[in-house]
Amino acid sequence: MSQDRRIETKPSHTAKIVCYMRALAYKEVGEPIANDYLAHHFLSPPLRARIESAENRAQILASEVPAANYAYLTARTRHLDQLFQQALTDGTEQIVLLGAGYDSRSYRFTNVPNGFRIFEVDAPTTQAAKRRYLQNANIEAPPHLTYIPIDFNLNRLEDVLPLAGFAPNKQTLFIWEGVTYYIEAYAVDGTLAFIRDNSTAGSKVTFDYITDRIVFGDYSDYGAQEAATAVADAQEPFIFGLPEGSVAEFLASRGYELTQHFTPEEFHAAYLDARFGRIYGFFQNAVAQVQ
Ligand SMILES: C[S@@+](CC[C@H](N)C(=O)[O-])C[C@H]1O[C@@H](n2cnc3c(N)ncnc32)[C@H](O)[C@@H]1O
């Protein structure tokens, strides 16, 4: 690879940003929009203390974090909270979180049916950091959760998931949140092929992606330049995207049917309210079903 990738040696910085936004949103607007009451455990003690004050949060939101990112990540968390909860009651038998970061859903949603399994797959560096934070907060992993360390660019899901108890003959929800744009095209394809070949028909994958012009240096979408610079500075640059309007065809040619899709504007309308400003203009969200 031409660019250094932080996640080979250090915990993901972008995962930390997502978690910071979740903790902020929970303190600032709370339920029903922002429900991640565990996100603050993954922050440093000074940051955790700072966001307790409404005055500090007002300052942070006014001038320290991009409002469009705060809005986007709050909407995405709510959307995927809903899909996760739905999977616990609709006959789904296992959930795989691909690039789980500081996702706390395995801990927050406890109405897990008997025999249900949850697998968190992530870079070893990020996963180890997450587990340390949870240990420090005396939060124990639930019995239905299995952690699986992997580098998507170097390891194959088929080499690790079945060994960890993942069952290909079960209805599965794969949550691939905040990941596709950081990995190589072959790794995106490899993941979609793995899911298609190792899940029963009707299993789902939900993911977000970026319009590919940003990867090629066209920053005409709202907030694109700011976001591309921030992720590149964090050594987790945007390297994969899809041409606008191509996702249904992209998925169909890989054995999937697109069942739900949100443009940024649709995402704002579905999950946020007037307290949130304009959302980043280049993140799209898709839900697809294995054919
Ligand atoms: C922006 S974070 C999203 C984390 C989480 N899904 C969320 O939304 O809170 C990106 C995640 O992808 C993981 N990741 C990025 N590149 C990866 C790779 N090559 N192999 C494994 N994980 C990777 C990082 O460790 C990080 O947890």
The ligand as a Tripos MOL2 file, in Angstrom:
@<TRIPOS>MOLECULE
LIG
   27    29     1     0     0
SMALL
NO_CHARGES

@<TRIPOS>ATOM
      1 C1        -15.0910    4.5600   11.4890 C.3       1 LIG1
      2 S1        -14.7270    3.1520   12.4220 S.3       1 LIG1
      3 C2        -16.3610    2.4930   12.5840 C.3       1 LIG1
      4 C3        -16.4940    1.6440   13.8150 C.3       1 LIG1
      5 C4        -17.9040    1.1300   14.0960 C.3       1 LIG1
      6 N1        -18.4500    0.3040   13.0500 N.3       1 LIG1
      7 C5        -18.8240    2.2890   14.3900 C.2       1 LIG1
      8 O1        -19.5500    2.7120   13.5010 O.co2     1 LIG1
      9 O2        -18.7760    2.7560   15.5250 O.co2     1 LIG1
     10 C6        -13.9400    2.0740   11.2740 C.3       1 LIG1
     11 C7        -13.6620    0.6970   11.8490 C.3       1 LIG1
     12 O3        -13.1520   -0.1300   10.8040 O.3       1 LIG1
     13 C8        -12.0530   -0.8510   11.2990 C.3       1 LIG1
     14 N2        -11.1740   -1.1140   10.1820 N.ar      1 LIG1
     15 C9        -10.7190   -0.2360    9.2570 C.ar      1 LIG1
     16 N3         -9.9120   -0.8530    8.3820 N.ar      1 LIG1
     17 C10        -9.8730   -2.1580    8.7760 C.ar      1 LIG1
     18 C11        -9.2120   -3.3020    8.2810 C.ar      1 LIG1
     19 N4         -8.4140   -3.2500    7.2310 N.pl3     1 LIG1
     20 N5         -9.3870   -4.4680    8.9360 N.ar      1 LIG1
     21 C12       -10.1830   -4.5430   10.0360 C.ar      1 LIG1
     22 N6        -10.8550   -3.4870   10.5220 N.ar      1 LIG1
     23 C13       -10.6850   -2.3230    9.9160 C.ar      1 LIG1
     24 C14       -11.4160    0.0290   12.3620 C.3       1 LIG1
     25 O4        -10.6590   -0.7090   13.3080 O.3       1 LIG1
     26 C15       -12.6470    0.6910   12.9650 C.3       1 LIG1
     27 O5        -13.1370   -0.0230   14.0650 O.3       1 LIG1
@<TRIPOS>BOND
     1     1     2 1
     2     2     3 1
     3     2    10 1
     4     3     4 1
     5     4     5 1
     6     5     6 1
     7     5     7 1
     8     7     8 2
     9     7     9 1
    10    10    11 1
    11    11    12 1
    12    11    26 1
    13    12    13 1
    14    13    14 1
    15    13    24 1
    16    14    15 ar
    17    14    23 ar
    18    15    16 ar
    19    16    17 ar
    20    17    18 ar
    21    17    23 ar
    22    18    19 1
    23    18    20 ar
    24    20    21 ar
    25    21    22 ar
    26    22    23 ar
    27    24    25 1
    28    24    26 1
    29    26    27 1
@<TRIPOS>SUBSTRUCTURE
     1 LIG1         1 GROUP 0 **** ****
